[in-house]
Structures are given as C-alpha cells and as structure tokens.
Amino acid sequence: MDIIIQSLGFNAGESLENFIREKINTLKSDNIVRANVTLYKGPAGNPESDYCEIRLEVPGNDLFVKKNSQYFETSVSECVDVLSLQIKKSKDKYVDARQANESVIQDELLKGEEDDDDVELEDVVK
C-alpha cells in the first residue's frame, strides 16, 4: 500500500509522518491500493484548526474522511477509527451479498422433501 502525505502551508515533521504511517498501516484490508493523507491548518481563530483528510483508494468507491481537532495526531487517529469502521461495513455488506439467506435455503429443502414424500412408486408406474 502506498501512503502519500501532503502538508499544505507547513512542513510536517518526521515524527508526525511516522505516526501517520503507523496508524494507516493498522487498517486491515487487502483491497487498499493507496492512502492519500492531506494535513492543513484552518482559520487561526478556531482552537480546533488542525485538519486531516484521508482518502483510501480501493476498488469501487473510495473511502474518504475529514476530521479536525486541536492536534494533527488526534485528527489522524479519529480519521483512522472512522475508516476502520467504513472498511468493516463495506466488507460486511460484500459478504452478506455473497452469502445466501440460510432460512430460505432450509425452507426450500424442506419443501422439496415434502413433495418427494407425496409421490409413491405405484403412482409413477401407472
């Protein structure tokens, strides 16, 4: 997985970039192609002015999260938490679509067995 980190209007330190890489690598999905992380500062009057945007490029629709807080580390952590929930949700949706409804299968099997019991060998021969 490629991780691209952009800091707009300032230079992100090595420790911040390492923190971001560690957090992004905790996301568990084989489908992630690239993670685009954008960090920027908002208006100076806002106490929670450090913004983090993360876009995960995956097959299908990309996952995107934008959070702000007082520190970049907090913003990144919140983004990663939301992304992990989004990954889990999309994976569950995919698995549910691929698996059949168990109760429907059981009903069809029972229905088929009942039909077989009604037919006797004598009826077939006549």
N, C-alpha and C positions, 0 to 999 in steps of 0.2 A: 504494500500500500504506500502510495506517495503522499507525503504531507507537505503542503505548501503553506508557509506562514508569511503573511504580509502585515506590516505595521505601518499605518498611514499617519504621517505627521510626527513620528518619533522613531527612534531605533530601539527595538526590543532587545533586551539583554540575553546573553547565552543561557542564563538560568531560567528565564521565562520561556524561551524556546524549548529547552529540555523538559520543562514542566508540561508544556503543551503536547510535546511528542509522547511523553509517558501517559498522559490522560487519553490521548487519541488511540494509543495502542491498546488500551484496556477495552475498547469497543470490540465485541466478539461477533464478527460476521466475515464470511469468506467472500462476500459479494462486493465489498468496498474496494473501489478502484483507486480513488483519490480523496483526500481531505483538504479542502481549501479553508484556511483559517485567516480571518481578517480582524485585526485589532485596531481600534481607533478611539480617540478621546472625543467626548461630546462637548456640549457647551460648558464653559468654565463655571457658571453659576450653579450648575447641578452637582450635588455631592456624589451622586452615583453616575459619574460621567465616563467610566471606562467601559467601552462596548466590545463585545466579541461576537463575531458571526462565524458559524461553521457550516459549510456545505459539504455533505458526503455524496460523492458521485458513485451511484450504484446503478445496476441495470434497471431500467424503468424510470420511475420518478426519483429525482434526487431528494435527499433529506436535508432540510435547512432549519437552523435555529439561530436566533439572535437574542442575546441577553446583555444586560448592563448591571453594573454594581460599582462599588467603591474601588475595588481592586481587580486587575485583569485575571488573577488566579481564581477568584471567586466566580467571575463571569465564565471562564473556561470550564470550571467544574460544573456549574449549572447547565451549560450547553451540553456537556458530555452526558450528564444524567438524563436530560431530555432526549438526546439522540439514542441512548441505550434503550429507553422506553419505546421510541419510534421503531427501532430495529426489531425489538421483541414483538411489537404489534404487527408489523408487516410480515414477520416470519410466521406468527400465529395465523394470520389471515391466509397466507400461502399454504400452510399445512392444512388448515380447515378446508380450503377449496380442493385440495388434492385427495382428502380422505372422504369416504362416503359416510353417510349417516348410519350408524350401527343399528338403530332401531328399525329403520326402513328395510335394511337387509334382512334382519330377523323376521319381520312381518312377511316379506316376500318368500323367504324359505319356508315358513310355517304354512303360508297359503299354498305353496307348491306341494307340500306334503299332504295337506288335506285333500287336494284334488286327486292325488295318486291313490289315496285310500278308497275313494268312491268307485274307482274303476276296478272291476274284478276280471279275472281271466275268462270266465264264461261269457261276459258281455263282449269281450274283444273277439272271441271265436265266432259268435253268432253273427 
